[in-house]
């Protein structure tokens, strides 16, 4: 029954607003997507078997076509589209499939066509639309509940984060992106209207400084009110709605809905708010699964290091972890050095993020009692050491960038061509890591390069070692003390950078010309020639002995 036209209702609601606020969330737009800004005056249910010629409807009504109940006497969907156009309807909504002929007719007469599932209760849809027309605020609150229910059902069905994103994109018709706490994209659904500018938008979203200031402290985002913020983006007319994804009162990521600023509305805000809550559930569930898998993986790898795993069992377990155990591997061991150390969990998280960024294949686990993170890297069989050193240097560089006040010792073991050699590769890596800790260096050390260090450590005559250091470095040390200079520091940086002057200048944060001056002064003061290999070897050995004696 149609309500009195004088009833109070929200003015100027459009087909798109009706779609977003009142129609079932699974509604599909079959035709006329660019015509959804038409205003709606009312809505009417039409049965295909009705005498439509006698039907009286207002202009700009939304026509709801009920499911077919009496086929022999029914009008076709094409006839219903034609009639809707004649009565100047704003759009027509069918239940179930619509023929290609009807869609072609809709296109020719500029009639938007939407489709509901064929099991929908059409009178309930009509009531919901009328409720929106009469009381927009109340319907928006109900819509929020519907959105949250649908999104949480997706999570409960284990359909995953990608389906959550897709559902939000279907409702909003806007680009949706989920980022983790470091602003790395987890998943996104890009709409065609943003394809040309997406690279610029995505670059902006990845920068921590561009996050709204209210969201910078992950431990206080739960206090942000309102929970959804709008932020203009560096592309003219484009903005985003962003909400923190919060689990256990800590921000674990961010959900953004991106579109033209003028198009972002209250439904998009609802989707952003409730979508963030649904994503939090998904993240918490995934974290629990990951923690279980990590414990199982850790138990297995601990058994492997004890020699309690056969080759066949290792291969089977590797398949379970989606890791090929038959490939060539190199063991890494990483451990924080010094006081006020961050947690091993942070170290493990950083290692995993680098592995993902480098698209490397590795098994990672934390050994709490030993205070170490262990990595078995599936390396390049033809060039295993250089390949693994490249990955370990990526660890070192990122750790230096994120934790400049802390140091991590990194050791690499010998190449393991099969699983039976993993134990010895791990033991070698521990030895290399311990030596790196004694040398107080964050440069990854490969066990195969440490013969000279091991020889020095095994020498018992500390007096002769001290005399060698004094004879080789004494003049430079005295000059540094007298002139408050940095010649010893310069020499250490020079060897750390393998004699590369540009890298040495960069590591010391000095101009190349300043470095060249210092190198000349080293030659002059010590009375040496750094271009001679024997001189370089002696200096490098003296610096190494100096460090070892300082920590012995």
C-alpha positions as CSV (number, residue, x, y, z in Angstrom):
1,X,0.0,0.0,0.0
2,X,1.3,3.4,-1.0
3,X,1.7,6.0,1.8
4,X,0.2,9.5,1.7
5,X,2.3,11.7,-0.4
6,X,2.3,14.4,2.3
7,X,4.2,12.1,4.7
8,X,7.5,13.6,5.9
9,X,10.4,12.0,4.2
10,X,14.0,12.7,3.4
11,X,14.2,14.8,0.2
12,X,16.3,14.1,-2.9
13,X,17.4,10.5,-2.2
14,X,19.0,8.9,-5.3
15,X,19.0,5.5,-6.7
16,X,22.6,5.1,-5.5
17,X,21.6,6.1,-1.9
18,X,18.7,3.7,-2.0
19,X,21.1,0.9,-3.2
20,X,23.7,1.7,-0.5
21,X,21.2,2.3,2.4
22,X,18.2,0.1,1.8
23,X,18.6,-2.6,-0.9
24,X,20.2,-5.9,0.2
25,X,24.0,-5.7,0.4
26,X,24.3,-8.4,-2.3
27,X,22.5,-6.2,-4.9
28,X,24.1,-6.1,-8.4
29,X,24.0,-3.3,-10.9
30,X,23.3,-4.8,-14.3
31,X,22.8,-1.7,-16.4
32,X,23.0,2.1,-16.2
33,X,25.7,2.5,-13.5
34,X,26.2,6.0,-14.6
35,X,22.5,6.9,-14.1
36,X,22.3,6.1,-10.3
37,X,22.2,9.8,-9.4
38,X,18.5,10.0,-10.3
39,X,16.2,11.0,-7.5
40,X,13.6,8.7,-6.0
41,X,10.1,9.9,-5.1
42,X,8.7,6.5,-3.9
43,X,8.8,2.8,-4.5
44,X,6.2,0.3,-5.8
45,X,6.1,-3.5,-6.0
46,X,5.0,-4.8,-9.4
47,X,4.2,-8.5,-10.0
48,X,4.9,-9.8,-13.5
49,X,1.4,-11.2,-13.8
50,X,-0.2,-7.8,-12.9
51,X,-2.2,-5.8,-15.3
52,X,0.5,-3.1,-15.5
53,X,-1.5,-0.9,-17.9
54,X,-3.9,-0.1,-15.1
55,X,-1.1,0.6,-12.5
56,X,-0.8,4.2,-11.4
57,X,2.7,5.3,-10.2
58,X,4.4,8.6,-9.6
59,X,7.2,9.9,-11.7
60,X,10.7,8.9,-10.6
61,X,9.5,5.9,-8.6
62,X,11.8,2.9,-7.9
63,X,10.0,-0.1,-9.5
64,X,10.5,-3.4,-7.6
65,X,9.6,-6.5,-9.7
66,X,8.5,-9.4,-7.5
67,X,9.6,-12.9,-8.3
68,X,7.6,-14.7,-11.0
69,X,4.7,-16.8,-9.5
70,X,2.4,-17.5,-12.5
71,X,4.5,-17.8,-15.7
72,X,1.7,-18.4,-18.4
73,X,0.1,-15.0,-17.7
74,X,3.2,-13.0,-16.8
75,X,4.8,-10.1,-18.6
76,X,8.4,-10.6,-19.8
77,X,11.2,-8.7,-18.2
78,X,11.7,-6.8,-21.4
79,X,8.0,-5.6,-21.3
80,X,8.5,-4.6,-17.6
81,X,11.5,-2.5,-18.6
82,X,9.6,-0.8,-21.4
83,X,6.7,-0.1,-19.1
84,X,9.0,1.3,-16.4
85,X,10.5,3.7,-19.0
86,X,7.0,4.8,-20.1
87,X,6.0,5.7,-16.6
88,X,9.3,7.6,-16.1
89,X,10.6,5.4,-13.3
90,X,14.0,6.2,-11.9
91,X,15.2,2.5,-12.0
92,X,13.8,-1.0,-12.0
93,X,14.9,-3.8,-9.6
94,X,14.4,-7.5,-10.5
95,X,14.7,-10.6,-8.4
96,X,17.0,-13.2,-10.0
97,X,18.3,-13.4,-13.5
98,X,17.5,-10.8,-16.2
99,X,17.5,-11.6,-19.9
100,X,20.1,-10.0,-22.3
101,X,17.1,-8.7,-24.3
102,X,15.8,-6.8,-21.3
103,X,19.2,-5.4,-20.5
104,X,19.6,-4.3,-24.1
105,X,16.2,-2.6,-23.9
106,X,17.2,-0.9,-20.6
107,X,20.4,0.4,-22.2
108,X,18.5,1.8,-25.2
109,X,16.0,3.7,-23.0
110,X,18.5,4.7,-20.3
111,X,16.9,2.7,-17.6
112,X,19.1,1.6,-14.6
113,X,18.5,-2.1,-13.8
114,X,19.5,-3.7,-10.6
115,X,19.2,-7.4,-9.5
116,X,18.4,-9.0,-6.1
117,X,18.8,-12.7,-5.3
118,X,15.7,-14.6,-6.3
119,X,14.9,-15.7,-2.7
120,X,14.6,-12.2,-1.3
121,X,11.3,-11.0,0.3
122,X,10.3,-8.2,-2.0
123,X,7.8,-6.7,0.5
124,X,10.5,-6.5,3.2
125,X,12.7,-4.6,0.7
126,X,9.8,-2.2,0.0
127,X,9.3,-1.6,3.7
128,X,13.1,-0.9,4.1
129,X,13.1,1.6,1.3
130,X,10.0,3.4,2.6
131,X,11.6,3.5,6.1
132,X,14.6,5.2,4.5
133,X,12.4,7.7,2.6
134,X,10.5,8.5,5.8
135,X,13.2,8.3,8.5
136,X,16.8,8.3,7.0
137,X,18.6,8.4,10.4
138,X,16.9,5.3,11.7
139,X,17.5,3.4,8.5
140,X,21.2,4.4,8.5
141,X,21.6,2.9,12.0
142,X,19.9,-0.3,10.8
143,X,22.2,-0.3,7.8
144,X,25.2,-0.1,9.9
145,X,24.1,-3.3,11.8
146,X,23.5,-5.1,8.5
147,X,26.9,-4.1,7.1
148,X,28.7,-5.3,10.3
149,X,26.7,-8.6,10.3
150,X,27.5,-9.3,6.6
151,X,31.2,-8.6,7.1
152,X,31.6,-10.7,10.2
153,X,29.7,-13.6,8.5
154,X,32.4,-13.5,5.8
155,X,35.1,-13.8,8.4
156,X,33.2,-16.6,10.2
157,X,33.0,-18.5,6.9
158,X,36.8,-18.3,6.6
159,X,36.5,-16.5,3.2
160,X,39.5,-14.4,4.1
161,X,40.6,-10.8,3.9
162,X,40.3,-10.5,0.1
163,X,36.6,-11.3,0.3
164,X,36.1,-8.8,3.1
165,X,37.7,-6.1,0.9
166,X,35.6,-7.2,-2.1
167,X,32.4,-6.9,-0.1
168,X,33.2,-3.4,1.1
169,X,34.1,-2.4,-2.5
170,X,30.8,-3.7,-3.7
171,X,28.8,-1.7,-1.2
172,X,30.7,1.5,-1.5
173,X,31.7,1.3,-5.2
174,X,35.1,2.8,-4.1
175,X,38.6,1.7,-3.8
176,X,39.3,-0.2,-0.5
177,X,42.8,-0.9,0.9
178,X,44.0,-2.6,4.1
179,X,47.5,-1.9,5.4
180,X,49.4,-3.4,8.3
181,X,50.9,-1.4,11.2
182,X,53.9,-0.5,9.0
183,X,51.6,0.6,6.2
184,X,52.5,-2.3,3.9
185,X,49.4,-3.2,1.8
186,X,47.8,-6.4,2.9
187,X,45.0,-6.4,0.3
188,X,43.2,-3.9,-1.9
189,X,40.4,-3.6,-4.4
190,X,40.9,-0.9,-7.0
191,X,38.0,0.8,-8.8
192,X,38.5,1.7,-12.5
193,X,38.2,5.5,-11.8
194,X,41.4,5.5,-9.8
195,X,43.6,3.4,-12.0
196,X,45.3,6.3,-13.6
197,X,46.3,8.0,-10.3
198,X,46.7,4.9,-8.1
199,X,50.5,4.9,-8.1
200,X,50.5,8.4,-6.6
201,X,47.8,7.6,-4.1
202,X,49.5,4.4,-3.0
203,X,52.9,6.1,-2.6
204,X,51.2,8.7,-0.3
205,X,49.5,6.0,1.8
206,X,52.7,4.1,2.3
207,X,54.5,7.0,4.1
208,X,54.2,7.0,7.9
209,X,54.3,10.8,8.1
210,X,51.2,11.0,5.9
211,X,49.1,9.1,8.4
212,X,46.7,11.4,10.3
213,X,48.4,12.5,13.5
214,X,45.6,11.1,15.6
215,X,46.6,7.6,14.4
216,X,50.4,7.8,15.0
217,X,50.3,6.2,18.4
218,X,49.1,2.6,18.0
219,X,48.5,2.3,21.7
220,X,46.1,5.2,21.8
221,X,44.1,4.8,18.5
222,X,41.3,3.2,20.5
223,X,40.6,6.6,22.0
224,X,40.2,8.3,18.6
225,X,36.7,9.8,18.3
226,X,35.2,9.7,15.7
227,X,36.7,6.4,14.8
228,X,36.7,7.3,11.1
229,X,38.8,10.2,9.8
230,X,38.6,12.0,6.5
231,X,41.9,13.0,4.9
232,X,42.5,14.9,1.6
233,X,45.0,13.1,-0.7
234,X,47.6,14.8,-2.9
235,X,45.5,14.2,-6.0
236,X,43.0,17.0,-6.6
237,X,39.5,16.1,-5.5
238,X,40.5,12.7,-4.0
239,X,40.2,11.9,-0.3
240,X,40.1,8.9,1.9
241,X,38.2,7.7,5.0
242,X,40.6,5.9,7.3
243,X,40.0,3.9,10.5
244,X,42.4,2.0,12.7
245,X,42.1,-1.8,12.9
246,X,42.3,-2.5,16.6
247,X,42.8,-5.7,18.5
248,X,43.4,-5.9,22.2
249,X,43.4,-2.1,22.4
250,X,46.4,-1.8,20.0
251,X,46.3,-0.6,16.4
252,X,47.3,-3.5,14.1
253,X,46.6,-1.8,10.8
254,X,44.5,0.6,8.9
255,X,41.5,0.4,6.6
256,X,41.0,3.1,4.0
257,X,38.2,3.8,1.5
258,X,39.4,6.1,-1.3
259,X,37.3,8.0,-3.7
260,X,36.3,11.5,-4.9
261,X,35.9,13.7,-1.9
262,X,32.4,14.8,-3.0
263,X,31.3,11.1,-3.3
264,X,32.3,10.0,0.2
265,X,29.2,9.7,2.3
266,X,27.8,8.4,5.5
267,X,27.4,4.8,4.1
268,X,31.1,4.8,3.3
269,X,31.8,5.9,6.9
270,X,29.7,3.1,8.2
271,X,31.5,0.6,6.0
272,X,34.9,2.0,7.1
273,X,34.0,1.8,10.8
274,X,32.4,-1.6,10.7
275,X,34.9,-2.9,8.1
276,X,37.8,-2.1,10.4
277,X,36.1,-4.0,13.2
278,X,35.6,-7.0,10.9
279,X,39.2,-6.8,9.7
280,X,40.3,-6.8,13.4
281,X,38.5,-10.1,13.9
282,X,40.1,-11.5,10.7
283,X,43.5,-10.4,11.8
284,X,43.1,-11.8,15.3
285,X,42.0,-15.1,13.9
286,X,44.9,-15.2,11.4
287,X,47.3,-14.3,14.2
288,X,46.1,-17.3,16.3
289,X,46.5,-19.6,13.3
290,X,50.0,-18.3,12.6
291,X,51.0,-18.6,16.2
292,X,49.9,-22.3,16.2
293,X,51.7,-23.0,13.0
294,X,54.8,-21.2,14.3
295,X,54.8,-23.3,17.5
296,X,54.6,-26.5,15.4
297,X,57.3,-25.3,13.1
298,X,59.5,-24.4,16.0
299,X,59.1,-27.8,17.7
300,X,59.9,-29.5,14.4
301,X,63.0,-27.4,13.8
302,X,64.2,-27.9,17.3
303,X,63.9,-31.7,16.8
304,X,65.8,-31.3,13.5
305,X,68.7,-29.6,15.2
306,X,68.8,-32.4,17.8
307,X,69.1,-34.9,15.0
308,X,65.7,-36.4,15.8
309,X,64.1,-36.0,12.3
310,X,64.7,-38.3,9.3
311,X,65.1,-36.9,5.8
312,X,61.7,-38.2,4.7
313,X,59.9,-36.7,7.7
314,X,61.6,-33.4,7.1
315,X,60.4,-33.3,3.5
316,X,56.9,-34.2,4.6
317,X,56.9,-31.5,7.3
318,X,58.3,-29.0,4.8
319,X,55.3,-29.6,2.5
320,X,53.0,-28.8,5.4
321,X,54.9,-25.5,5.9
322,X,54.9,-24.9,2.1
323,X,58.7,-25.0,2.1
324,X,61.0,-27.2,-0.1
325,X,63.4,-28.9,2.3
326,X,65.4,-30.5,-0.5
327,X,66.8,-27.1,-1.7
328,X,70.2,-25.8,-0.7
329,X,70.1,-23.9,2.6
330,X,72.3,-21.6,4.7
331,X,71.6,-21.1,8.4
332,X,71.5,-17.6,9.9
333,X,71.5,-16.8,13.6
334,X,70.7,-13.3,14.8
335,X,70.9,-12.0,18.4
336,X,70.6,-8.5,20.0
337,X,73.8,-7.2,21.6
338,X,74.2,-4.9,24.5
339,X,71.8,-3.5,27.1
340,X,68.2,-2.2,26.7
341,X,67.5,-4.7,23.9
342,X,64.2,-4.7,22.0
343,X,62.3,-8.0,22.1
344,X,63.1,-11.1,20.1
345,X,59.6,-10.8,18.7
346,X,60.5,-7.5,17.1
347,X,63.6,-9.0,15.6
348,X,61.7,-11.9,14.2
349,X,59.0,-9.6,12.8
350,X,61.7,-7.4,11.0
351,X,63.4,-10.5,9.6
352,X,60.1,-11.9,8.2
353,X,59.3,-8.5,6.7
354,X,62.6,-8.4,4.9
355,X,62.2,-12.0,3.6
356,X,58.8,-11.1,2.2
357,X,60.1,-7.8,0.6
358,X,63.1,-9.7,-0.9
359,X,60.7,-12.5,-2.1
360,X,63.1,-15.0,-0.4
361,X,62.1,-18.5,0.8
362,X,63.1,-19.2,4.4
363,X,62.0,-20.9,7.6
364,X,62.2,-18.5,10.6
365,X,61.7,-19.2,14.3
366,X,62.6,-17.7,17.6
367,X,64.6,-19.7,20.3
368,X,63.7,-17.8,23.4
369,X,66.0,-19.7,25.8
370,X,69.0,-19.1,23.5
371,X,68.0,-15.5,22.9
372,X,68.3,-15.9,19.1
373,X,66.3,-15.8,15.9
374,X,67.2,-18.7,13.5
375,X,66.7,-18.5,9.8
376,X,67.2,-21.3,7.3
377,X,67.4,-19.7,3.9
378,X,66.7,-21.6,0.7
379,X,69.5,-20.1,-1.2
380,X,70.8,-20.1,-4.8
381,X,72.4,-23.5,-5.3
382,X,74.9,-22.1,-7.9
383,X,76.0,-19.1,-5.7
384,X,74.8,-19.9,-2.2
385,X,77.1,-17.8,0.0
386,X,76.8,-14.5,-1.9
387,X,73.1,-15.0,-2.2
388,X,72.7,-15.5,1.5
389,X,75.1,-12.7,2.4
390,X,73.0,-10.4,0.3
391,X,69.9,-11.3,2.3
392,X,71.7,-11.0,5.6
393,X,73.1,-7.6,4.6
394,X,69.5,-6.5,4.0
395,X,68.7,-7.6,7.6
396,X,71.6,-5.6,8.9
397,X,70.8,-2.4,6.9
398,X,67.1,-2.4,7.9
399,X,68.0,-3.1,11.6
400,X,70.5,-0.2,11.5
401,X,67.8,2.0,10.0
402,X,65.0,1.1,12.5
403,X,67.1,0.6,15.6
404,X,70.1,2.9,15.3
405,X,70.8,2.8,19.1
406,X,70.9,-1.1,19.1
407,X,73.1,-3.7,17.5
408,X,72.4,-7.1,16.2
409,X,75.1,-9.8,15.8
410,X,74.5,-11.9,12.7
411,X,76.3,-15.2,11.8
412,X,76.1,-17.4,8.8
413,X,76.9,-21.1,8.7
414,X,78.3,-23.3,5.9
415,X,76.2,-24.4,3.0
416,X,73.8,-27.3,3.7
417,X,73.1,-29.3,0.5
418,X,70.7,-31.6,2.3
419,X,68.7,-31.7,5.6
420,X,71.3,-33.8,7.4
421,X,73.7,-30.9,7.1
422,X,71.3,-28.3,8.7
423,X,72.7,-29.0,12.2
424,X,76.3,-28.3,11.3
425,X,75.3,-25.2,9.4
426,X,73.4,-23.9,12.5
427,X,76.3,-24.6,14.8
428,X,78.6,-22.7,12.4
429,X,76.2,-19.8,12.3
430,X,76.1,-19.7,16.2
431,X,79.9,-19.6,16.2
432,X,80.0,-16.8,13.6
433,X,77.3,-14.9,15.5
434,X,79.2,-15.2,18.8
435,X,82.4,-13.9,17.1
436,X,80.4,-11.0,15.7
437,X,79.2,-10.2,19.2
438,X,82.8,-10.2,20.5
439,X,83.9,-7.9,17.7
440,X,81.0,-5.6,18.4
441,X,80.1,-5.5,14.8
442,X,76.7,-5.6,13.0
443,X,78.3,-6.8,9.8
444,X,77.1,-10.3,9.0
445,X,79.9,-12.8,9.4
446,X,80.2,-16.0,7.4
447,X,81.9,-18.8,9.1
448,X,84.0,-19.6,6.1
449,X,85.6,-16.1,6.2
450,X,86.6,-16.3,9.9
451,X,89.8,-18.4,9.8
452,X,92.0,-15.4,10.7
453,X,89.7,-14.4,13.6
454,X,89.7,-17.9,15.0
455,X,93.5,-18.0,14.7
456,X,93.9,-14.8,16.6
457,X,91.5,-16.0,19.3
458,X,93.5,-19.2,19.8
459,X,96.8,-17.3,20.3
460,X,97.6,-17.2,24.0
461,X,100.4,-14.5,24.0
462,X,98.4,-11.4,24.6
463,X,101.5,-9.3,25.1
464,X,102.8,-10.0,21.6
465,X,99.4,-9.3,20.1
466,X,99.3,-6.0,22.0
467,X,102.9,-5.1,20.8
468,X,101.7,-5.8,17.2
469,X,98.8,-3.5,17.6
470,X,101.0,-0.8,19.1
471,X,103.7,-1.0,16.4
472,X,101.1,-0.9,13.6
473,X,98.5,1.6,15.0
474,X,100.4,3.4,17.8
475,X,101.2,6.6,15.9
476,X,97.6,6.9,14.6
477,X,96.2,6.3,18.1
478,X,98.5,8.9,19.6
479,X,97.5,11.4,16.9
480,X,93.8,10.8,17.5
481,X,94.2,11.5,21.2
482,X,96.4,14.5,20.7
483,X,94.4,16.2,18.0
484,X,90.9,14.8,18.8
485,X,90.9,13.3,15.3
486,X,89.2,10.2,13.9
487,X,91.9,8.4,11.9
488,X,91.4,5.0,13.5
489,X,87.6,5.3,13.0
490,X,88.2,6.3,9.4
491,X,90.5,3.3,8.9
492,X,87.9,0.9,10.4
493,X,85.1,2.3,8.1
494,X,87.5,2.0,5.1
495,X,87.9,-1.8,5.8
496,X,84.2,-2.3,6.7
497,X,83.3,-0.8,3.3
498,X,85.9,-3.1,1.6
499,X,88.1,-0.2,0.5
500,X,85.2,1.6,-1.4
501,X,85.9,5.3,-0.8
502,X,82.4,6.5,-1.8
503,X,80.7,4.1,0.7
504,X,83.3,4.9,3.4
505,X,82.6,8.7,3.0
506,X,78.9,8.0,3.2
507,X,79.2,5.8,6.3
508,X,81.3,8.5,8.0
509,X,78.9,11.2,6.8
510,X,81.8,13.3,5.4
511,X,82.6,14.7,1.9
512,X,84.8,12.5,-0.3
513,X,87.5,15.1,-0.3
514,X,87.6,15.1,3.5
515,X,88.0,11.3,3.4
516,X,90.8,11.6,0.8
517,X,92.6,14.1,3.1
518,X,92.2,11.7,6.1
519,X,93.6,8.8,4.1
520,X,96.6,10.8,3.1
521,X,97.2,11.9,6.7
522,X,97.1,8.2,7.7
523,X,99.8,7.4,5.2
524,X,101.9,10.4,6.4
525,X,101.5,9.9,10.1
526,X,102.0,6.1,10.2
527,X,104.7,6.2,7.5
528,X,102.9,3.6,5.4
529,X,101.5,3.1,1.9
530,X,97.9,2.0,1.9
531,X,98.0,1.0,-1.7
532,X,100.3,-2.0,-0.8
533,X,98.3,-5.3,-0.1
534,X,100.7,-6.2,2.7
535,X,100.1,-2.9,4.5
536,X,96.4,-3.2,4.2
537,X,96.5,-6.8,5.6
538,X,98.6,-5.7,8.6
539,X,96.3,-2.7,9.4
540,X,93.2,-4.9,9.1
541,X,94.7,-7.5,11.4
542,X,95.8,-4.9,13.9
543,X,92.3,-3.4,14.0
544,X,90.8,-6.9,14.4
545,X,93.2,-7.8,17.3
546,X,92.5,-4.4,18.9
547,X,88.8,-5.1,19.0
548,X,89.3,-8.7,20.2
549,X,91.6,-7.6,23.0
550,X,89.2,-4.9,24.1
551,X,86.4,-7.5,24.6
552,X,88.4,-10.5,25.7
